[in-house]
């Protein structure tokens, strides 16, 4: 890895270092991370999974993502909002996901809060993209698993506070910033990473909600 945080893969491409050349992580870096998302289901899924990731490696969550989708009705928040105690027990018995009662209950709660947010703003996308920061707002160091940095920004703090006032849980400013990075509200691919200009091009033509 160079001092810039760039590594060169076996294919000769220059990338952010954090994927460590692990195949599933590499695919996530190349095809998903940072590419702008305006789909409400995907936005809800991501902010919930970032909550599950708290205290763990994102790779752990990524490798269980299909199991999470099966457990939580594809993260259709209209469906998850109607989950009851039997669903909590079902999830707690599911070895394919993170069996943390607080995070499971939080996902159900946040589904209900997401419905209210959609009713107020028209869509989750309209709410979140309304907070898109300027180009100069970046954390001191970018690292997917938050090992080297305190990855919060003024915008992630504001969103976190507003979501909490609206009753959302497991949405601290670090969780929110990781969500912003992944969903393309910011482009935190490092200078020199082949994905950075691709993401910028996508952001340039994106029709904001």
N, C-alpha and C positions, 0 to 999 in steps of 0.2 A: 504494500500500500504506500502511495506517495504521501508527502506532507499535505497535499490538498485533499486527502480523503478519497482519492480515486484509485481504483484497481483495474487492471486490464484482465479481461476474461480469456478463456481458452479460445474464444472466437475472435479475439483481438479488439473487442469493443471496450471502451472506457466507461466505467460505471461507478456510482456511489459504492463505498466499501461495505455497507452494512449487510448486504445479502450473503456475504462470505462464500459466494459461489455454490451455495446449496441449491439444488435444482428447483425446488418449489419456491424458495425465497427469491431466486433469480427471476423466475417467471413472474412472481408478484411484482418485483421491482420494475421489470421491463414492460409489463402489460397493464398494470393496474395503478400502482402507487403514484399519486400526484395527478393522474388524468382526471379532468373535471367531471363530476357526477351531478346530475340534476334530478335523478329518479328518487322519489320519496322513499320507496322500499329500501333501496340500497343505502340511502343516507341514514335511515333508521337502523338498519342492520349494522352499519359501521359504528355508529356511536354506541350501540349496545355492546358490540364486540370489543370496542376499546375499553368499555367499562369492565368487561370480563377479563381483559388483558392486564388490568391494574395489578401490579405485583408479580407479573409473569412475563415471559417472553412472547412477543407477537407471533413468533414462529409456532409456539404451542397452540395459539388460537387459530392461526391459519390452517394448521394441519387438522384441526377439529371443525373447521368452518362448515363443511357439509353436514356434520352431525348437529351443529347448532341450528342450521337451517331446517333440518328435519324436526328438531325438538320444538322450534318456535315458529311453526307454520310459515316457513320461508320469510320470516320477519315481516309478514303482512300485519301491520300494527292494528288494523281493524279486527283481525282475528285474535291476536295476542291480548288485546285489551279485554277480551272476554274469558281469558284463562282464570281458573279458580284454584282452590287448594289442591284438588286432585291433580291438576296440571303441575303445580309446584312439586308435589310428591313424585309425579312421573319424571320430571326433570332431575330431581335429586337422586333418582334411581338409575339415571342414564349415564353409564360409564364413558360414553362418547363425548361428553361435554365437561365443562368445569362445574362440579357439583357444589356450588356455593349458594346457600339459601338466599343470602342478602342480594346477590347479583341476579339470581333468578327472579326474585320478587321485584327487584328494581326494573328488570326488563318489562315485566307486566305493567308495573306502575307507569313506566315511561311510554309504553304503548298508549295508555289512556291520555297521558299528557300530550303525546304526539297528535292524537285526534283533535284535542283542543287547539293545539298550535295550528294545525291545518285549517280548522274552522275559522280561526282568527286571521290567518295570513294567506289562505288559499292553497298553500302547499308548504311542506317542510323546506323544500328547495328555496322558495321565496324568502322564508325566514332566514335560513343560514347564509344564502348568497347575499342577502342584504348586509351582512357583516364582512363581506370580502375586504381584506385590508389592502393598503397600498403596497407598492413593490418594496419599500424600504423597511417594512416591519418583519424582522426575522429574529429568531432566537440567537444567542451567542454562538452555539454550536449545534449542528443538526445531526441527530443520531436516531435511527428508527426505534431502537429499544431504550432510548433515554439514558444510556449509560454515561455519556460524557457531558451531558448538558442539563440545564434547567429549562426544558422546552416549553416555556410559556411566553406569551406576548400580551401586550395590552388588550388586543382584540379577544384573545382566548379567555382572558380574565373577565372581560365584559360579558361575553356569551355565557360563560360558566355561571356568573352571578345571576344573569337573567333567567337561564334555565332553572336554576335552583329556586328562584322566586316563583317560578311557574310550577314547582313541585317535582321537577326531574331530580333523579338521584344518580350517583356514580358519574357525575359530569364535572369533575374538577378541571381547573384550567389546563393541566398537563394532558388529561384525557381529551379535552376539547381541541387542543392544538394538534395532537396526533391525528384526530379526526379531520381537521382542516388540511393537514399535509396530505393525507391519503385521498381525500375527496377533491383535491385540486383547487381549494380556495386560496392556496399559496403554492408556489412551485419551489420546493426545497430540494429538488435534484441539484447536486453540486455542479459548479462550473466545471466543464470538461466531461460531464456524464452525457452520453449520447441521448439520453431521454430528455434532458433539460430543454433543448430547442424543440423537440417534438411536443412536449407539454405546453411550451409557450405558444406554439402554433395552434394547438387545440384551444387554449385559453383565449387567443386572439379572435377566433371566429365563434366562440361560444355565445349563444343567445342567453343572457342572464334571465332567470325566472322573474 
